[in-house]
Amino acid sequence: MSVVDLVMPKMGESIMEATILKWHKQPGDAVKQDETLLEIATDKVDSEVPSTSDGIIDQLLFNVNDVVPVGAVIARIRTTTGEAVGTAQPPASPVQYQAPEQAANRDEKTVAASAASNGHSPSFNGNRFYSPLVLNIASSEGISMSELESIPGTGNEGRVTKKDILAYVAGRNTGGYQVQDSGKLQKTTEIRHQEPVSRSQQPATASQAPATISYSGKAEIIEMDRTRRLIAEHMVRSKHTSPHVTSFSEADVTNLVQWRDKVKAAFEKREGTKITFTPLFIEAIVRCIKKYPLLNSSLDGDKIIVKKDINIGMATALPSGNLIVPVIKNADQLNLVGLAKQVNSLADYARNNKLKPDDTQGGTFTLTNVGSFGSLMGTPIINQPQVAILAVGAIKKRPVVVESPHGDSIAIRHMMYLSMSYDHRIIDGALGATFLTAVANELENFNPEKEF
């Protein structure tokens, strides 16, 4: 009999930890190879982790809602054949649900080796461990190691998690943390809502008792689900990170609309998938990125990283109302049929919660269609670490002035507003407006005789 260690799998280049949502098995239960053992969640998608072998569950080393680093041992399985894997210890008796101290120490070494091989070095300070993700956030926010040591941790053994450091960053910017005489940080009480304070009242100080939460009239309190909390964190972090500028343009997309109406039945019959406007928008964006590659970049300190791969993220609404951004990899290498199939399959996976972690990784530019819900235009928030996001509004028929060699005339045309938010640290207004105008021109000059 041997013991097999099941480790938290790597689920993408930038994902260094995951949250355990549910265990499908308990100690003593039989499990088969490839049978789902647990469900996990990253800041991108939810996933199922299968068992790597047949056997009996010996130990579950983490609890539900624990945040676990990639590479850490999360469970042990007793097998009846084969050799012990790695440095697995003999089965413990009695079976324990919490991770023993020895396992936690070994997990730290495992994570360190795994992260080092990917160019990210976790840090150990005394008895405290910092994941590469936490260190990256600390570096980007200018948090020193001594300051990092003072942040209270809610993770396993008091570790600082992503949620802790993002809460600290937000609190630091709004005065939500104060330094005690001992040099330790103390988080002030967060107030969801309170009655307006009159001008005659003095501002609250740290020495005063926390204000009592009160609500006027009738109210319903709804706790955010995990996805909504992550979206909120991302949006706040993006606004703290990038100085947003938004430019607007409009495009006469009559040719594009008429072409789609003409070919959509034949397209679906021949290709087995529908032709929507999204792949047509992506095709135009890709052409313009090739002309203006700085829009396909990111910022690393004082270095601008221009990406050679063009990976277009498309914001997709989920049935729950939350938003997710699956990514079309190497969109510049796909023709219109290939783009249409990718768009439809990723949208279907998103709606049915079948996206894999890799499906949301590596985006370099994002498109969001606010018009699908009736909006004429929007001011989208940049999907970090990208530097721009383009929103397309609803296509509406409007009377417009049409210029021709024979003079001007008023005609009914299909018009659409475009808006693009961009990071003013890298993209100046001239480049942002030029790129947006180029996209609008691509859509206006769509070939009505285009073949697919």
C-alpha positions as CSV (number, residue, x, y, z in Angstrom):
1,M,0.0,0.0,0.0
2,S,1.3,3.5,-0.8
3,V,0.2,7.1,-0.4
4,V,-0.3,9.5,-3.3
5,D,-0.2,13.2,-2.8
6,L,-2.7,15.3,-4.7
7,V,-1.4,18.9,-5.2
8,M,-3.2,22.1,-6.2
9,P,-2.8,22.1,-10.0
10,K,-1.4,25.0,-12.0
11,M,-4.3,26.7,-13.8
12,G,-2.6,29.5,-15.8
13,E,0.5,31.6,-15.9
14,S,-0.7,34.3,-13.5
15,I,-2.8,32.2,-11.2
16,M,-0.8,31.3,-8.0
17,E,-3.6,30.3,-5.6
18,A,-7.1,29.0,-5.6
19,T,-10.0,28.8,-3.1
20,I,-11.5,25.4,-2.2
21,L,-15.3,25.6,-2.8
22,K,-16.4,22.1,-2.0
23,W,-15.0,18.6,-1.3
24,H,-16.9,15.8,-3.1
25,K,-15.2,13.2,-0.9
26,Q,-14.4,12.8,2.8
27,P,-11.7,10.8,4.6
28,G,-12.4,7.1,4.2
29,D,-14.4,7.5,0.9
30,A,-13.3,5.5,-2.1
31,V,-12.3,7.5,-5.2
32,K,-11.5,6.5,-8.8
33,Q,-8.9,8.0,-11.1
34,D,-10.3,11.1,-12.9
35,E,-13.3,11.2,-10.6
36,T,-14.0,14.8,-9.3
37,L,-12.5,15.1,-5.9
38,L,-13.1,18.8,-5.2
39,E,-14.2,22.1,-6.7
40,I,-12.0,25.1,-6.7
41,A,-12.2,28.8,-7.7
42,T,-9.6,31.2,-8.9
43,D,-10.1,34.9,-9.6
44,K,-11.1,33.9,-13.1
45,V,-13.2,30.7,-13.2
46,D,-14.5,27.8,-11.1
47,S,-13.0,24.4,-11.9
48,E,-13.2,20.7,-10.8
49,V,-10.1,18.9,-9.7
50,P,-10.1,15.1,-10.5
51,S,-8.3,12.4,-8.5
52,T,-5.0,11.3,-9.9
53,S,-5.4,7.7,-8.9
54,D,-7.7,5.0,-7.5
55,G,-7.8,4.5,-3.8
56,I,-9.2,5.6,-0.4
57,I,-9.1,9.3,0.8
58,D,-6.6,9.3,3.7
59,Q,-6.4,13.0,4.5
60,L,-7.9,16.3,3.4
61,L,-5.4,18.9,4.2
62,F,-7.5,22.1,3.7
63,N,-11.0,23.1,4.6
64,V,-13.7,24.7,2.4
65,N,-13.0,28.4,1.7
66,D,-9.2,28.0,2.4
67,V,-7.0,29.8,-0.1
68,V,-4.3,27.3,-1.2
69,P,-1.1,28.1,-3.2
70,V,-0.5,26.3,-6.5
71,G,1.7,23.2,-5.9
72,A,0.6,22.7,-2.2
73,V,-0.5,19.2,-1.2
74,I,-4.3,19.3,-0.7
75,A,-5.1,15.7,-0.1
76,R,-3.6,12.2,0.3
77,I,-5.0,9.1,-1.3
78,R,-4.1,5.5,-0.1
79,T,-3.6,3.2,-3.0
80,T,-3.4,-0.6,-3.1
81,T,-0.7,-0.7,-5.8
82,G,2.1,1.4,-7.0
83,E,4.9,3.3,-5.3
84,A,4.6,6.2,-2.9
85,V,4.8,9.5,-4.7
86,G,7.3,12.2,-3.8
87,T,7.9,12.6,-0.1
88,A,4.4,11.4,1.0
89,Q,4.3,10.3,4.6
90,P,2.6,7.1,5.7
91,P,-1.1,7.4,6.5
92,A,-1.8,9.2,9.7
93,S,-4.0,7.8,12.3
94,P,-6.5,8.9,13.1
95,V,-7.4,10.6,9.8
96,Q,-7.2,14.4,10.1
97,Y,-9.1,17.1,8.3
98,Q,-6.8,20.0,9.1
99,A,-3.2,20.1,7.7
100,P,-0.6,19.1,10.2
101,E,2.3,21.5,10.8
102,Q,4.7,19.2,9.0
103,A,2.6,19.2,5.9
104,A,2.2,22.9,5.9
105,N,6.0,23.4,6.1
106,R,6.5,20.9,3.2
107,D,3.8,22.6,1.2
108,E,5.7,25.9,1.5
109,K,8.8,24.2,0.0
110,T,6.8,22.7,-2.8
111,V,5.2,26.1,-3.7
112,A,8.6,27.8,-3.6
113,A,10.1,25.3,-6.0
114,S,7.1,25.5,-8.3
115,A,7.1,29.3,-8.3
116,A,10.8,29.5,-8.8
117,S,10.6,27.4,-12.0
118,N,8.1,29.9,-13.4
119,G,10.2,33.0,-12.6
120,H,8.3,33.9,-9.4
121,S,9.9,33.5,-6.1
122,P,7.8,33.4,-3.0
123,S,9.2,34.9,0.1
124,F,9.5,33.5,3.6
125,N,10.1,36.0,6.5
126,G,10.6,34.2,9.7
127,N,7.5,32.0,10.1
128,R,5.5,34.0,7.5
129,F,5.1,33.0,3.8
130,Y,4.2,35.4,1.0
131,S,2.9,34.0,-2.3
132,P,4.2,35.4,-5.6
133,L,0.8,37.0,-6.2
134,V,1.0,38.9,-2.9
135,L,4.6,40.0,-3.6
136,N,3.6,41.2,-7.1
137,I,0.8,43.3,-5.7
138,A,3.0,44.7,-3.0
139,S,5.6,45.6,-5.6
140,S,3.2,47.3,-7.9
141,E,1.6,49.2,-5.0
142,G,4.9,50.3,-3.6
143,I,4.5,48.4,-0.3
144,S,7.8,47.7,1.4
145,M,8.6,44.4,3.1
146,S,8.4,45.9,6.5
147,E,5.0,47.3,5.7
148,L,3.9,44.0,4.3
149,E,4.9,42.3,7.6
150,S,2.5,44.6,9.4
151,I,-0.5,43.6,7.4
152,P,-2.9,41.3,9.3
153,G,-3.3,38.0,7.5
154,T,-6.5,35.9,7.4
155,G,-5.0,33.0,5.5
156,N,-3.7,29.7,6.7
157,E,-1.4,30.3,9.8
158,G,-1.9,34.0,9.5
159,R,-0.7,34.3,5.9
160,V,-1.5,37.5,3.9
161,T,-3.8,36.5,1.1
162,K,-4.7,38.4,-2.1
163,K,-7.9,39.6,-0.4
164,D,-5.9,40.9,2.6
165,I,-3.4,43.0,0.6
166,L,-6.1,44.4,-1.7
167,A,-8.2,45.4,1.3
168,Y,-5.1,47.0,2.8
169,V,-4.3,48.9,-0.4
170,A,-7.9,50.2,-0.5
171,G,-7.8,51.0,3.2
172,R,-4.5,52.8,2.9
173,N,-5.8,55.0,0.2
174,T,-9.0,55.9,2.1
175,G,-7.5,56.0,5.6
176,G,-9.0,52.6,6.5
177,Y,-5.8,51.5,8.3
178,Q,-4.0,53.2,11.1
179,V,-0.6,52.6,12.7
180,Q,-0.6,51.8,16.4
181,D,2.1,52.8,18.8
182,S,3.6,49.3,18.4
183,G,4.1,49.9,14.7
184,K,1.4,47.3,13.8
185,L,-1.5,48.2,11.4
186,Q,-5.0,48.2,12.8
187,K,-7.9,48.1,10.4
188,T,-10.7,50.6,11.2
189,T,-14.3,49.6,11.2
190,E,-15.9,49.5,7.8
191,I,-19.4,51.0,7.6
192,R,-21.7,49.9,4.7
193,H,-24.2,52.7,5.2
194,Q,-25.1,55.3,7.7
195,E,-27.3,58.3,8.0
196,P,-25.9,61.6,6.5
197,V,-23.8,63.7,8.9
198,S,-24.8,67.3,9.4
199,R,-22.3,70.1,8.8
200,S,-22.3,70.9,12.4
201,Q,-21.1,67.5,13.5
202,Q,-17.3,67.0,13.9
203,P,-15.5,64.3,11.8
204,A,-15.1,61.0,13.6
205,T,-11.6,60.2,15.0
206,A,-9.9,56.9,15.6
207,S,-10.5,57.3,19.4
208,Q,-14.2,57.5,19.0
209,A,-16.4,54.5,19.1
210,P,-17.3,53.0,15.7
211,A,-20.6,54.4,14.3
212,T,-23.6,52.1,14.6
213,I,-24.9,50.8,11.2
214,S,-28.4,52.1,10.6
215,Y,-30.8,52.1,7.7
216,S,-33.6,54.4,7.0
217,G,-36.9,53.0,5.7
218,K,-37.2,49.6,4.3
219,A,-34.1,47.8,3.0
220,E,-32.9,44.4,1.9
221,I,-29.3,43.3,2.6
222,I,-27.8,41.1,-0.1
223,E,-24.4,39.5,0.4
224,M,-22.2,39.6,-2.6
225,D,-21.4,36.2,-4.1
226,R,-17.7,35.3,-4.6
227,T,-17.7,36.3,-8.2
228,R,-19.2,39.7,-7.6
229,R,-16.7,40.3,-4.8
230,L,-13.8,39.5,-7.2
231,I,-15.2,41.7,-9.9
232,A,-15.5,44.5,-7.3
233,E,-11.9,44.0,-6.3
234,H,-10.7,44.1,-9.9
235,M,-12.6,47.2,-10.8
236,V,-11.4,49.1,-7.7
237,R,-7.8,48.0,-8.3
238,S,-8.0,49.0,-12.0
239,K,-9.2,52.5,-11.1
240,H,-6.4,52.8,-8.5
241,T,-3.8,51.5,-11.0
242,S,-4.6,53.3,-14.3
243,P,-5.5,56.9,-14.9
244,H,-8.5,56.3,-17.2
245,V,-9.3,58.4,-20.2
246,T,-12.3,57.7,-22.5
247,S,-12.6,58.8,-26.1
248,F,-15.8,58.5,-28.2
249,S,-16.5,58.1,-31.9
250,E,-19.4,56.9,-34.1
251,A,-19.5,54.7,-37.2
252,D,-22.0,54.2,-40.0
253,V,-22.2,50.4,-40.0
254,T,-24.9,50.1,-42.6
255,N,-22.8,48.0,-45.0
256,L,-21.8,45.7,-42.2
257,V,-25.5,45.2,-41.0
258,Q,-26.8,44.6,-44.5
259,W,-24.0,42.1,-45.3
260,R,-24.7,40.1,-42.1
261,D,-28.5,40.1,-42.9
262,K,-27.7,38.8,-46.4
263,V,-25.3,36.0,-45.4
264,K,-26.3,34.8,-41.9
265,A,-28.6,32.0,-43.1
266,A,-26.1,30.6,-45.6
267,F,-23.2,31.1,-43.1
268,E,-25.0,29.0,-40.4
269,K,-25.9,26.4,-42.9
270,R,-22.4,26.0,-44.2
271,E,-20.4,26.5,-41.0
272,G,-22.8,25.1,-38.4
273,T,-22.5,28.3,-36.3
274,K,-24.1,31.7,-36.3
275,I,-22.4,34.9,-37.5
276,T,-22.8,37.7,-34.9
277,F,-21.5,41.2,-34.9
278,T,-18.7,40.3,-32.4
279,P,-16.3,38.5,-34.8
280,L,-16.7,41.4,-37.2
281,F,-15.8,43.9,-34.5
282,I,-12.8,41.8,-33.5
283,E,-11.6,41.6,-37.1
284,A,-11.6,45.4,-37.3
285,I,-9.8,45.7,-33.9
286,V,-7.1,43.3,-34.9
287,R,-6.3,45.2,-38.1
288,C,-6.0,48.4,-36.2
289,I,-3.8,46.9,-33.4
290,K,-1.4,45.9,-36.1
291,K,-1.2,49.5,-37.2
292,Y,-0.9,50.8,-33.6
293,P,0.8,48.1,-31.5
294,L,1.1,50.2,-28.4
295,L,-2.6,49.5,-27.7
296,N,-1.6,45.9,-27.3
297,S,0.8,46.4,-24.4
298,S,1.1,46.5,-20.6
299,L,3.2,48.4,-18.1
300,D,5.8,46.8,-15.8
301,G,7.2,49.5,-13.5
302,D,8.7,52.0,-15.9
303,K,8.9,49.5,-18.8
304,I,6.3,49.2,-21.6
305,I,5.8,45.6,-22.7
306,V,4.5,45.5,-26.2
307,K,2.8,42.1,-26.8
308,K,3.4,40.4,-30.1
309,D,0.5,38.0,-29.6
310,I,-3.0,39.6,-30.2
311,N,-5.3,37.9,-27.7
312,I,-8.7,39.6,-27.7
313,G,-10.9,39.3,-24.5
314,M,-14.6,39.6,-25.0
315,A,-16.7,40.6,-22.0
316,T,-19.5,38.1,-21.6
317,A,-22.5,38.3,-19.2
318,L,-23.3,35.2,-17.2
319,P,-26.9,34.1,-16.3
320,S,-26.2,35.2,-12.8
321,G,-25.6,38.8,-14.0
322,N,-21.9,38.6,-13.3
323,L,-19.3,39.3,-16.0
324,I,-16.4,37.1,-17.3
325,V,-13.9,37.7,-20.0
326,P,-12.9,34.7,-22.1
327,V,-10.0,35.2,-24.4
328,I,-9.6,34.5,-28.1
329,K,-5.9,33.5,-28.5
330,N,-4.0,34.6,-31.5
331,A,-7.0,36.4,-33.0
332,D,-4.8,37.8,-35.8
333,Q,-4.3,34.3,-37.1
334,L,-8.0,33.4,-37.5
335,N,-10.2,34.2,-40.5
336,L,-13.8,35.4,-40.0
337,V,-15.1,31.8,-39.8
338,G,-12.5,30.9,-37.2
339,L,-13.3,34.0,-35.1
340,A,-17.1,33.3,-35.3
341,K,-16.6,29.7,-34.1
342,Q,-14.3,30.9,-31.2
343,V,-16.7,33.6,-30.2
344,N,-19.7,31.3,-30.1
345,S,-18.0,28.4,-28.4
346,L,-16.4,30.6,-25.6
347,A,-19.7,32.4,-25.0
348,D,-21.5,29.0,-24.8
349,Y,-18.9,27.7,-22.3
350,A,-19.3,30.8,-20.2
351,R,-23.1,30.6,-20.1
352,N,-22.8,26.9,-19.0
353,N,-20.0,27.4,-16.6
354,K,-17.6,25.2,-18.6
355,L,-14.8,27.6,-19.1
356,K,-11.3,26.3,-18.3
357,P,-8.9,28.6,-16.4
358,D,-6.7,29.0,-19.5
359,D,-9.8,30.3,-21.4
360,T,-9.6,33.6,-19.4
361,Q,-5.8,34.0,-19.4
362,G,-3.4,36.0,-21.5
363,G,-5.7,38.7,-22.9
364,T,-4.0,41.7,-24.4
365,F,-7.0,43.9,-25.4
366,T,-10.7,43.7,-24.5
367,L,-13.9,44.3,-26.3
368,T,-17.2,44.8,-24.5
369,N,-20.6,45.1,-26.2
370,V,-22.7,47.4,-24.1
371,G,-25.2,47.6,-26.9
372,S,-26.4,44.1,-26.4
373,F,-28.3,45.4,-23.4
374,G,-29.6,48.6,-25.2
375,S,-26.9,51.1,-24.1
376,L,-25.8,53.6,-26.7
377,M,-22.4,54.0,-25.2
378,G,-20.4,53.4,-22.1
379,T,-17.2,54.2,-20.2
380,P,-15.6,50.8,-19.6
381,I,-13.0,50.0,-17.0
382,I,-9.7,48.7,-18.2
383,N,-9.1,44.9,-17.6
384,Q,-5.7,44.9,-15.9
385,P,-2.9,44.6,-16.8
386,Q,-4.1,45.7,-20.3
387,V,-4.0,49.3,-21.3
388,A,-7.3,49.7,-23.3
389,I,-10.8,48.4,-23.6
390,L,-13.2,49.2,-26.4
391,A,-17.0,49.3,-26.0
392,V,-19.5,49.2,-28.8
393,G,-23.0,50.5,-28.3
394,A,-26.4,49.6,-29.7
395,I,-26.8,49.9,-33.5
396,K,-29.7,52.3,-34.2
397,K,-31.2,53.7,-37.4
398,R,-30.9,57.5,-37.5
399,P,-31.2,60.2,-40.2
400,V,-27.7,61.4,-41.0
401,V,-26.1,63.6,-43.6
402,V,-24.5,61.5,-46.4
403,E,-21.8,63.1,-48.5
404,S,-21.4,62.1,-52.2
405,P,-19.8,63.6,-55.3
406,H,-23.3,64.8,-56.3
407,G,-23.8,66.7,-53.0
408,D,-25.1,66.1,-49.6
409,S,-28.3,64.3,-48.7
410,I,-30.1,63.0,-45.6
411,A,-30.5,59.2,-45.4
412,I,-31.6,56.6,-42.8
413,R,-28.4,54.8,-41.8
414,H,-27.4,52.2,-39.2
415,M,-25.3,54.1,-36.7
416,M,-23.2,52.9,-33.7
417,Y,-21.2,54.7,-31.0
418,L,-17.8,53.4,-30.0
419,S,-16.0,54.3,-26.8
420,M,-12.6,53.4,-25.6
421,S,-11.0,53.8,-22.1
422,Y,-7.2,53.7,-22.1
423,D,-4.4,54.0,-19.6
424,H,-3.1,57.6,-19.8
425,R,0.3,56.5,-18.4
426,I,1.0,54.9,-21.8
427,I,-1.7,56.0,-24.3
428,D,-2.0,59.7,-24.9
429,G,-5.2,61.3,-26.1
430,A,-3.9,61.6,-29.7
431,L,-3.0,57.9,-30.0
432,G,-6.2,56.8,-28.3
433,A,-8.4,58.9,-30.5
434,T,-6.5,57.9,-33.6
435,F,-6.9,54.2,-32.8
436,L,-10.6,54.6,-32.1
437,T,-11.2,56.5,-35.3
438,A,-9.3,53.8,-37.2
439,V,-11.6,51.1,-35.8
440,A,-14.6,53.2,-36.8
441,N,-13.3,53.7,-40.3
442,E,-12.7,49.9,-40.7
443,L,-16.3,49.3,-39.8
444,E,-17.6,52.1,-42.0
445,N,-15.6,50.8,-45.0
446,F,-16.8,47.2,-44.6
447,N,-16.9,45.5,-48.0
448,P,-20.6,44.7,-48.7
449,E,-19.4,42.0,-51.2
450,K,-17.2,40.3,-48.7
451,E,-17.0,36.5,-49.0
452,F,-16.7,34.2,-46.0
